[in-house]
Amino acid sequence: MFALQLSRSAHRASSYISRGLSLSSVRLQEKKTTQLKRMLQSDELEFIMEAHNGLSAKIVEEQGFKGIWGSGLSISAQLGVRDSNEASWTQVLDVLEYMSDATTVPILLDADTGYGNFNNARRLVKKLEQRGVAGACIEDKLFPKTNSLLDGRAQPLADMEEFALKIKACKDTQSDPDFCVVARVEAFIAGWGLEEALRRATAYSEAGADAIVMHSKKSDPSDIEAFMTAWPNKTPVIIIPTKYYTTPTQQFRDWKCSMVIWANHNVRASVSAMQDVTAKIHKSQSLVDVEKKVAPVNELFRLQNDKELRQAEDKYLPKV
């Protein structure tokens, strides 16, 4: 059934493009949830890019990415708190609403553990759907979460059966059939081997997950290669190569991965740029050395869509 829907969507997209409409115009004809599901089911390797607020989300879309990763690490960092559920799920939801309003491409939220048990997770799904967020990625660890890339920290896993039922609760709750619930397997992160990773991925797939994130913090992709070799391709697999970044992207295609998440590089780039500019201004007590190296103020106005406001003022404010 979904293959038929994909075929119809592709036909509609081709029709729109043949009539001279842009891809962004095509997206407006298709729900964000459907866009994300289509990416997960694609025969091509797809990519989504991290964003952490409305501005960065808009930049991600403008640079050509077909989807956005609402990174928990990045959102917490831009709020100035730790990636340990110190920001409440409603505070994260507020950020996501700005991101969704600013873009036409789908957002997959890094929803940590679902912010509690099955009941918290299924309520989150309802609220994400209301805000036009296309999917939630939930990891099989305990609340409050511990960031997977922290060294020397305990990474206790959730009970596999309970987590599978959490995934089922989310799928049973969604009102949009194309909303995507992604199960993130943290077995390798927690120090378990391939057998446990396969066991958990299978359970979550059978519970209804639309995709599996297989996560590893090794500097080489051996965990991912082993998993993909053993995985029977019954559910799409997403990877996050933050640590094994030197691996050629073609290998991910050869292993039949479905999607790559570039998970935190926009917030890290922002930190580097702000530290550099702030240090220069503090040292020189002048803007001379930095003004030509930063975005002009007019670029901010453009990203904020000030043009639309001017047009609306001409239309709706009385002429003086």
C-alpha positions as CSV (number, residue, x, y, z in Angstrom):
1,M,0.0,0.0,0.0
2,F,2.7,2.4,0.9
3,A,4.7,1.6,-2.2
4,L,1.6,2.6,-4.2
5,Q,1.4,5.9,-2.2
6,L,5.1,6.5,-3.0
7,S,4.5,5.9,-6.7
8,R,1.7,8.3,-6.7
9,S,3.7,10.9,-4.8
10,A,6.6,10.5,-7.2
11,H,4.2,10.9,-10.2
12,R,2.7,14.0,-8.6
13,A,6.2,15.5,-8.0
14,S,7.3,14.8,-11.6
15,S,4.1,16.4,-12.8
16,Y,4.6,19.6,-10.7
17,I,8.3,19.9,-11.8
18,S,7.3,19.4,-15.5
19,R,5.0,22.4,-15.0
20,G,7.9,24.5,-13.8
21,L,7.2,24.4,-10.1
22,S,10.2,24.3,-7.7
23,L,10.8,21.4,-5.3
24,S,9.7,23.7,-2.4
25,S,6.4,24.1,-4.2
26,V,6.2,20.4,-4.6
27,R,6.7,19.9,-0.9
28,L,3.8,22.2,-0.1
29,Q,1.6,19.7,-1.9
30,E,2.8,16.8,0.4
31,K,2.6,16.5,4.1
32,K,5.9,16.7,6.0
33,T,5.2,13.3,7.5
34,T,4.8,11.8,4.1
35,Q,8.0,13.4,3.0
36,L,9.9,11.8,5.9
37,K,8.3,8.4,5.4
38,R,9.2,8.6,1.7
39,M,12.8,9.4,2.5
40,L,13.0,6.4,4.9
41,Q,11.5,4.1,2.2
42,S,13.7,5.4,-0.6
43,D,16.1,3.2,-2.5
44,E,18.6,6.0,-2.3
45,L,20.7,7.0,0.7
46,E,19.1,10.1,2.3
47,F,20.6,12.8,4.5
48,I,19.2,15.0,7.2
49,M,21.0,17.9,8.9
50,E,21.0,19.1,12.5
51,A,19.2,22.3,13.5
52,H,18.4,23.7,16.9
53,N,16.2,26.7,16.4
54,G,14.1,28.4,13.7
55,L,17.0,30.2,12.1
56,S,19.3,27.2,11.8
57,A,16.3,25.1,10.5
58,K,15.7,27.6,7.7
59,I,19.3,27.6,6.8
60,V,19.3,23.8,6.6
61,E,16.4,23.9,4.2
62,E,17.8,26.7,2.1
63,Q,21.1,24.7,1.6
64,G,19.1,21.9,0.0
65,F,18.6,19.3,2.7
66,K,15.3,17.4,2.4
67,G,14.9,16.9,6.2
68,I,16.0,18.3,9.6
69,W,17.3,16.5,12.7
70,G,16.0,18.3,15.8
71,S,19.0,17.4,17.9
72,G,18.6,17.0,21.6
73,L,22.2,17.9,22.2
74,S,22.0,21.0,20.1
75,I,18.7,22.2,21.4
76,S,19.8,21.8,25.0
77,A,23.2,23.4,24.2
78,Q,21.5,26.5,22.7
79,L,19.4,26.7,25.8
80,G,22.5,26.7,27.9
81,V,21.7,23.4,29.7
82,R,23.1,19.9,29.7
83,D,21.8,17.1,27.5
84,S,20.3,15.3,30.4
85,N,16.7,16.3,30.1
86,E,17.3,19.5,32.0
87,A,15.2,21.2,29.5
88,S,11.6,19.9,29.8
89,W,9.9,18.3,26.9
90,T,7.5,21.3,26.7
91,Q,10.5,23.6,26.4
92,V,11.9,21.5,23.6
93,L,8.4,21.5,22.0
94,D,8.5,25.3,22.0
95,V,11.7,25.3,20.0
96,L,10.4,22.7,17.6
97,E,7.3,24.8,16.9
98,Y,9.5,27.7,15.7
99,M,11.6,25.3,13.6
100,S,8.5,23.8,12.0
101,D,6.9,27.2,11.3
102,A,10.1,28.3,9.6
103,T,10.4,25.4,7.2
104,T,8.6,23.2,4.6
105,V,10.8,20.1,5.0
106,P,10.2,17.4,7.6
107,I,11.7,17.4,11.1
108,L,12.7,14.3,12.9
109,L,13.0,15.1,16.6
110,D,15.7,13.5,18.7
111,A,13.2,12.7,21.5
112,D,15.6,11.2,23.9
113,T,13.8,8.4,25.8
114,G,10.4,9.9,25.1
115,Y,10.7,11.9,28.3
116,G,9.4,9.2,30.6
117,N,7.4,6.0,30.1
118,F,4.9,5.0,27.4
119,N,2.4,7.6,28.6
120,N,4.8,10.5,28.3
121,A,6.0,9.3,24.9
122,R,2.5,8.9,23.5
123,R,1.5,12.4,24.7
124,L,4.6,13.7,23.0
125,V,3.5,12.2,19.7
126,K,0.2,14.0,19.9
127,K,1.9,17.3,20.6
128,L,4.4,16.9,17.8
129,E,1.7,16.1,15.3
130,Q,-0.1,19.3,16.3
131,R,3.0,21.3,15.5
132,G,3.7,19.7,12.2
133,V,6.8,17.7,13.3
134,A,7.1,14.6,11.1
135,G,8.6,12.1,13.5
136,A,10.2,11.2,16.8
137,C,13.3,9.2,17.4
138,I,13.2,7.5,20.8
139,E,16.2,5.8,22.4
140,D,16.2,2.6,24.5
141,K,17.9,4.1,27.6
142,L,16.6,5.2,31.0
143,F,15.1,8.7,31.9
144,P,16.8,11.0,32.4
145,K,19.0,10.3,29.5
146,T,22.8,10.4,29.3
147,N,24.4,11.7,26.2
148,S,25.8,8.8,24.2
149,L,29.1,10.4,23.4
150,L,30.1,11.2,27.0
151,D,33.2,9.2,28.0
152,G,33.2,7.0,31.1
153,R,29.5,7.4,31.9
154,A,27.2,4.6,32.6
155,Q,24.7,4.0,29.8
156,P,22.0,1.8,31.4
157,L,19.5,0.4,28.8
158,A,15.8,0.2,29.2
159,D,14.1,-3.2,29.5
160,M,13.7,-4.4,25.9
161,E,10.0,-5.5,26.2
162,E,9.0,-2.3,28.0
163,F,10.7,-0.2,25.3
164,A,9.1,-2.2,22.5
165,L,5.7,-1.5,24.1
166,K,6.6,2.2,24.3
167,I,7.1,2.2,20.6
168,K,3.8,0.4,20.1
169,A,2.1,3.0,22.3
170,C,3.4,5.8,20.1
171,K,2.3,4.0,16.9
172,D,-1.1,3.3,18.3
173,T,-1.5,7.0,19.4
174,Q,-0.5,8.8,16.2
175,S,-3.4,10.2,14.2
176,D,-1.5,10.7,10.9
177,P,-0.6,7.3,9.4
178,D,2.6,8.7,8.0
179,F,4.0,10.1,11.3
180,C,7.3,8.3,11.8
181,V,8.3,6.6,15.1
182,V,12.0,5.7,15.0
183,A,13.6,3.4,17.6
184,R,17.2,4.2,18.5
185,V,19.2,1.2,19.6
186,E,21.9,2.0,22.2
187,A,23.3,-1.5,22.7
188,F,26.8,-0.7,21.2
189,I,26.9,2.6,23.2
190,A,26.2,0.7,26.4
191,G,29.0,-1.9,25.7
192,W,26.9,-4.7,24.4
193,G,27.7,-6.7,21.3
194,L,26.1,-7.5,18.0
195,E,23.7,-10.1,19.3
196,E,22.1,-7.7,21.7
197,A,21.9,-5.0,19.1
198,L,20.1,-7.4,16.7
199,R,17.8,-8.7,19.4
200,R,16.7,-5.2,20.3
201,A,16.4,-4.0,16.7
202,T,14.2,-6.9,15.9
203,A,11.9,-6.4,18.8
204,Y,11.4,-2.7,18.0
205,S,10.9,-3.4,14.4
206,E,8.2,-6.0,15.3
207,A,6.6,-3.4,17.6
208,G,6.0,-1.2,14.6
209,A,9.0,1.2,14.4
210,D,9.2,2.9,11.1
211,A,13.0,2.8,11.2
212,I,15.9,1.8,13.4
213,V,18.8,4.1,14.4
214,M,21.9,2.0,15.1
215,H,24.3,4.1,17.1
216,S,28.0,3.6,17.8
217,K,30.7,5.9,19.2
218,K,33.6,4.0,17.9
219,S,36.0,5.9,15.7
220,D,35.7,3.2,13.1
221,P,32.4,1.9,11.6
222,S,32.9,-1.8,12.5
223,D,29.8,-1.9,14.7
224,I,27.7,-0.5,11.9
225,E,29.2,-2.8,9.3
226,A,28.6,-5.9,11.4
227,F,25.0,-4.9,12.1
228,M,24.2,-4.1,8.5
229,T,25.8,-7.4,7.3
230,A,23.5,-9.3,9.7
231,W,20.4,-7.2,9.4
232,P,17.8,-8.7,7.0
233,N,16.7,-5.2,5.8
234,K,13.1,-5.6,7.1
235,T,13.1,-2.1,8.6
236,P,15.1,0.9,7.3
237,V,18.3,1.7,9.2
238,I,19.5,5.2,10.1
239,I,23.1,5.9,11.2
240,I,24.8,8.8,12.9
241,P,28.5,8.9,11.9
242,T,29.7,11.6,14.3
243,K,32.5,9.6,15.6
244,Y,33.4,7.5,12.5
245,Y,33.3,10.6,10.2
246,T,36.3,9.5,8.1
247,T,34.3,6.6,6.7
248,P,33.5,7.2,3.0
249,T,29.8,7.8,2.4
250,Q,29.8,5.2,-0.4
251,Q,30.3,2.5,2.3
252,F,27.0,3.5,3.9
253,R,25.3,3.0,0.5
254,D,27.1,-0.3,0.0
255,W,25.8,-1.5,3.4
256,K,22.2,-0.5,2.4
257,C,21.8,2.2,5.1
258,S,18.6,4.2,4.5
259,M,19.6,7.6,6.0
260,V,22.5,9.5,7.5
261,I,22.1,12.1,10.2
262,W,24.6,14.9,10.4
263,A,23.8,15.3,14.0
264,N,25.4,18.3,15.6
265,H,27.7,20.3,13.3
266,N,25.6,23.4,13.0
267,V,25.6,24.1,16.7
268,R,29.3,23.3,16.9
269,A,30.0,25.6,13.9
270,S,28.0,28.3,15.7
271,V,30.0,27.9,18.8
272,S,33.3,28.2,16.9
273,A,32.2,31.3,15.0
274,M,30.8,33.0,18.1
275,Q,34.0,32.3,20.2
276,D,36.2,33.6,17.4
277,V,34.2,36.8,16.8
278,T,33.7,37.5,20.5
279,A,37.3,37.1,21.3
280,K,38.4,39.4,18.4
281,I,36.0,42.1,19.5
282,H,37.0,41.8,23.1
283,K,40.7,42.0,22.3
284,S,40.6,44.8,19.7
285,Q,37.7,46.8,21.3
286,S,36.6,47.4,17.7
287,L,34.4,45.9,15.0
288,V,36.8,46.7,12.1
289,D,38.4,43.2,12.0
290,V,35.1,41.4,12.0
291,E,32.4,43.3,10.3
292,K,33.2,42.1,6.8
293,K,33.6,38.5,8.0
294,V,30.1,38.1,9.5
295,A,26.6,38.0,7.8
296,P,25.3,41.4,7.0
297,V,22.3,42.6,9.0
298,N,20.2,42.5,5.9
299,E,20.8,38.7,5.6
300,L,19.1,38.3,9.0
301,F,16.2,40.4,7.8
302,R,16.0,38.1,4.7
303,L,16.0,34.9,6.8
304,Q,13.3,36.4,9.0
305,N,11.2,37.0,5.9
306,D,10.9,40.7,6.5
307,K,9.8,41.1,2.8
308,E,6.5,39.3,3.6
309,L,5.9,41.7,6.5
310,R,6.5,44.8,4.3
311,Q,4.0,43.4,1.7
312,A,1.5,42.7,4.5
313,E,1.8,46.2,5.9
314,D,1.1,47.6,2.4
315,K,-2.0,45.4,2.2
316,Y,-3.4,45.7,5.7
317,L,-2.3,49.1,7.2
318,P,-4.1,52.3,6.2
319,K,-2.2,54.5,3.8
320,V,-1.0,57.8,5.4
